[in-house]
Protein backbone atom coordinates (compact mmCIF):
# COMPACT_ATOMS: atom_id res chain seq x y z
CA UNK A 1 0.00 0.00 0.00
CA UNK A 2 1.25 3.42 -0.95
CA UNK A 3 -0.26 6.85 -0.52
CA UNK A 4 -0.01 10.10 1.33
CA UNK A 5 0.16 10.25 5.09
CA UNK A 6 -3.23 9.69 6.74
CA UNK A 7 -4.67 8.10 3.58
CA UNK A 8 -5.59 4.96 5.54
CA UNK A 9 -2.77 2.61 4.53
CA UNK A 10 -2.35 1.12 8.01
CA UNK A 11 -6.06 0.72 8.74
CA UNK A 12 -7.00 -0.61 5.32
CA UNK A 13 -3.87 -2.76 5.17
CA UNK A 14 -4.64 -4.36 8.53
CA UNK A 15 -8.25 -5.03 7.49
CA UNK A 16 -7.18 -6.39 4.08
CA UNK A 17 -4.64 -8.72 5.68
CA UNK A 18 -7.29 -10.04 8.07
CA UNK A 19 -9.73 -10.75 5.21
CA UNK A 20 -6.99 -12.41 3.11
CA UNK A 21 -5.60 -14.26 6.15
CA UNK A 22 -2.16 -12.84 5.49
CA UNK A 23 0.44 -11.24 7.71
CA UNK A 24 0.33 -7.44 7.92
CA UNK A 25 3.46 -5.30 8.21
CA UNK A 26 3.35 -1.57 8.85
CA UNK A 27 6.81 -0.28 7.87
CA UNK A 28 6.57 2.75 10.18
CA UNK A 29 5.57 0.53 13.11
CA UNK A 30 8.37 -1.89 12.25
CA UNK A 31 10.88 0.98 12.40
CA UNK A 32 9.46 2.29 15.68
CA UNK A 33 9.65 -1.19 17.21
CA UNK A 34 13.22 -1.75 16.02
CA UNK A 35 14.43 1.71 17.05
CA UNK A 36 12.34 1.76 20.22
CA UNK A 37 11.15 5.30 19.56
CA UNK A 38 8.60 7.19 17.52
CA UNK A 39 9.13 8.26 13.92
CA UNK A 40 8.86 11.91 14.99
CA UNK A 41 11.70 11.37 17.47
CA UNK A 42 13.86 9.71 14.80
CA UNK A 43 13.28 12.70 12.50
CA UNK A 44 14.13 15.14 15.28
CA UNK A 45 17.14 13.23 16.60
CA UNK A 46 18.71 11.87 13.40
CA UNK A 47 17.00 13.66 10.50
CA UNK A 48 14.86 12.58 7.59
CA UNK A 49 17.74 10.99 5.66
CA UNK A 50 18.46 8.58 8.50
CA UNK A 51 14.77 7.72 8.77
CA UNK A 52 14.62 7.06 5.01
CA UNK A 53 17.66 4.75 5.37
CA UNK A 54 15.82 2.79 8.06
CA UNK A 55 12.72 2.70 5.86
CA UNK A 56 14.70 1.33 2.90
CA UNK A 57 16.25 -1.38 5.08
CA UNK A 58 12.82 -2.38 6.43
CA UNK A 59 11.36 -2.58 2.91
CA UNK A 60 14.25 -4.77 1.73
CA UNK A 61 13.60 -7.05 4.69
CA UNK A 62 9.94 -7.67 3.86
CA UNK A 63 9.69 -7.27 0.06
CA UNK A 64 11.40 -8.89 -2.85
CA UNK A 65 12.04 -12.28 -4.42
CA UNK A 66 11.45 -15.28 -2.20
CA UNK A 67 9.54 -13.37 0.47
CA UNK A 68 6.25 -14.72 1.83
CA UNK A 69 3.09 -12.99 0.60
CA UNK A 70 1.92 -10.32 3.01
CA UNK A 71 0.18 -6.96 3.13
CA UNK A 72 2.56 -4.05 3.65
CA UNK A 73 1.75 -0.46 4.56
CA UNK A 74 4.57 1.84 3.48
CA UNK A 75 5.36 5.32 4.68
CA UNK A 76 4.04 8.04 2.39
CA UNK A 77 7.49 9.06 1.17
CA UNK A 78 8.98 5.59 0.84
CA UNK A 79 8.42 5.56 -2.91
CA UNK A 80 10.65 8.59 -3.44
CA UNK A 81 13.82 6.51 -3.28
CA UNK A 82 14.17 4.71 -6.62
CA UNK A 83 15.33 1.48 -4.98
CA UNK A 84 12.22 1.48 -2.78
CA UNK A 85 9.95 2.23 -5.73
CA UNK A 86 11.44 -0.72 -7.59
CA UNK A 87 10.75 -3.04 -4.64
CA UNK A 88 7.23 -1.72 -4.22
CA UNK A 89 6.11 -1.54 -7.83
CA UNK A 90 7.85 -4.60 -9.29
CA UNK A 91 6.62 -8.12 -8.55
CA UNK A 92 3.97 -6.98 -6.06
CA UNK A 93 0.32 -6.02 -6.16
CA UNK A 94 0.77 -2.32 -5.45
CA UNK A 95 -2.20 -0.29 -4.29
CA UNK A 96 -2.34 3.50 -4.14
CA UNK A 97 -4.85 4.77 -1.59
CA UNK A 98 -5.59 8.20 -3.04
CA UNK A 99 -6.86 10.77 -0.56
CA UNK A 100 -7.70 14.43 -1.07
CA UNK A 101 -6.01 17.31 0.73
CA UNK A 102 -9.21 18.17 2.69
CA UNK A 103 -9.41 14.57 3.96
CA UNK A 104 -5.75 14.50 4.98
CA UNK A 105 -6.04 17.90 6.67
CA UNK A 106 -9.09 16.71 8.62
CA UNK A 107 -7.38 13.47 9.67
CA UNK A 108 -4.21 15.26 10.79
CA UNK A 109 -5.80 18.34 12.34
CA UNK A 110 -4.86 17.43 15.93
CA UNK A 111 -1.99 15.14 15.00
CA UNK A 112 1.32 16.02 16.65
CA UNK A 113 3.40 13.06 15.48
CA UNK A 114 3.71 13.90 11.78
CA UNK A 115 7.17 15.47 11.47
CA UNK A 116 6.70 16.75 7.93
CA UNK A 117 3.61 18.72 8.97
CA UNK A 118 5.06 20.10 12.19
CA UNK A 119 5.38 23.89 12.37
CA UNK A 120 4.39 24.39 8.75
CA UNK A 121 1.58 25.51 6.49
CA UNK A 122 0.09 22.02 6.39
CA UNK A 123 -1.96 22.58 3.23
CA UNK A 124 1.05 23.96 1.33
CA UNK A 125 3.27 21.09 2.52
CA UNK A 126 0.66 18.56 1.36
CA UNK A 127 0.27 20.27 -2.02
CA UNK A 128 4.05 20.24 -2.50
CA UNK A 129 4.25 16.56 -1.48
CA UNK A 130 1.44 15.61 -3.86
CA UNK A 131 3.11 17.40 -6.74
CA UNK A 132 6.27 15.33 -6.27
CA UNK A 133 4.78 12.02 -5.13
CA UNK A 134 1.70 11.59 -7.34
CA UNK A 135 3.70 10.86 -10.52
CA UNK A 136 5.43 8.03 -8.62
CA UNK A 137 2.28 6.76 -6.89
CA UNK A 138 0.72 6.44 -10.36
CA UNK A 139 3.02 3.48 -10.99
CA UNK A 140 0.82 1.45 -8.62
CA UNK A 141 -1.10 -1.36 -10.25
CA UNK A 142 -4.31 -0.31 -8.52
CA UNK A 143 -5.68 3.12 -7.57
CA UNK A 144 -8.36 3.34 -4.91
CA UNK A 145 -10.02 6.64 -3.98
CA UNK A 146 -10.65 6.73 -0.23
CA UNK A 147 -12.55 9.95 0.40
CA UNK A 148 -15.96 9.46 2.05
CA UNK A 149 -15.54 5.68 2.21
CA UNK A 150 -15.47 3.12 4.98
CA UNK A 151 -12.39 0.87 5.29
CA UNK A 152 -14.46 -2.27 4.67
CA UNK A 153 -15.72 -0.81 1.37
CA UNK A 154 -12.17 0.01 0.31
CA UNK A 155 -11.05 -3.53 1.18
CA UNK A 156 -13.95 -4.97 -0.84
CA UNK A 157 -12.96 -2.87 -3.86
CA UNK A 158 -9.33 -3.99 -3.59
CA UNK A 159 -10.36 -7.65 -3.45
CA UNK A 160 -12.72 -7.21 -6.39
CA UNK A 161 -10.11 -5.41 -8.52
CA UNK A 162 -7.39 -7.93 -7.57
CA UNK A 163 -9.70 -10.78 -8.56
CA UNK A 164 -10.30 -9.23 -11.96
CA UNK A 165 -6.58 -8.55 -12.41
CA UNK A 166 -5.75 -12.25 -11.93
CA UNK A 167 -8.26 -13.46 -14.55
N, C-alpha and C positions, 0 to 999 in steps of 0.2 A: 504494500500500500504506500502510495506517495501522495503528497498534497501539502498545502499550506498548513502552518500551525493551526490548531483548533478546528481542523476540517473534519475530525472524527475518526482518524486513522486508528487510534488505540481502541476506542469503543467498538467501532464496526469490525476491526480486525479480531478482537476478542470474541465478538458474537459470531463472526464468520467461522472462526476456528472451532468454536463449540458445535455449530451446526455440521461442519465437515468432519468433526471428530479428529482434528489435527492439533498439533502443538501451536501455541501462539507465542511469538517473541516480539516484544516492544524494544526496539534498539535503544531508545532513550532510557528506559527502565533498566535494561541490561548494563548500560554504562553507569548509571547511578548505583546499581548494586555492586558492580566491580570496583568502582572508585570510592564507594561508601560516602558519597555526597551528591547533592542535587546538581543538575545541569547548570543552573544559574550560578552556583558556587564555583563550578569548574570554569565557566566563562570568566567570572570575576577574578579568580585566583590565577588561572593559567592562560586565558585568552581563547578566542574562537578557534584559532588554528589548532591548538592542542585538542580542543573538543572535537574538531573535525577529524583529527588523526585517530582519536579513540573511536569515533563513529565508523571510520573506514575499516579499522581493525575488527570491530564488532560485525560489520556487514560481511567481511571476508570469512569470519568464523561461521556464520549461519547460512550464507548463500553460496552458490556455485556448484560445479560438477560433483556428483557423489553425495550431496547433502540430502538428508531426509526431507520430504515435503512438509512444509509448515507455512503458517500465515505470519507474515512479518510486517510490522508497522515501522516505517522509517521516520527519521526526523525530517522536517520540511525542507531543509537545505542539503540533505544527504546527496541528492542527485546532482549537485553542482560540481562535485569532483568527478571528472570523466571516468576514473576507475570504478567509482561507486555506481555511476549511471550504467556502465557496462554490466556490472553484476546484477543490477536491478532490472534492466530492460532486456537482457539476453537470457534465454533459457528459463524464464519465469513467466507466470501469469501476473503481469503488472497492472495495477488498478490505481487510477488517479481519482481521488475523492476531491471533486472541484467544488469549492465553497466561495461565496461572494464576500467582498469586503464587509458589507453590513453584518453578515452572519459572524464573521471572524471577530469584528469589533465587539459585537454583543457578547460572544463567548469569552472574550478576553478582557472585558470591561474592568473587572475587579481582580484580574490575574496579576500576581506580583512575581511569578517565577518564569516569566518569558524574557530572557535577557535581551533579545533583539528589539523588544518593544519598550524596554525600560527607559524612562526619561527621554521620550521621543514623541514626535507627532505620529501617533500610531497609524493613522490612516495613510499618511505619506510613506511611512516605512513599508506598510503592506502593499501599497501601489508600486513602490520601487521593487520590492521582492517579486511581485507578480510579473512585472515586466521582464525580469531576468529569468525567473523560474518557469513560467508557463511554456515557453518554447521547448524546454527540456521535459516537463511533465507530459507534454503532448506525445512523447515517445511511448507512453504507456499503452498497452494493448487494449485497455478498457477505460472509458471515462464515465464516471458516475457523478451526476449533480446531486448535492446533498442538502441544498437549502430547502427548508420547510418539509423535511422528511424525517420519519422515524428510523432509527438504526435497523430495525427488523425489516423494513421495506427496502432499505439500501442493500442489506444482505440478500434478500430475495432477488433483487435485480442482478446482483453480482452472480449468484448461482444460475439464474436463468441465462444471462449472457455467456457465462463460462460453458454452460451446457450446449448452447448453440455454437460456440467457437470450436468445440471438440468434434462436432458432427461433420 
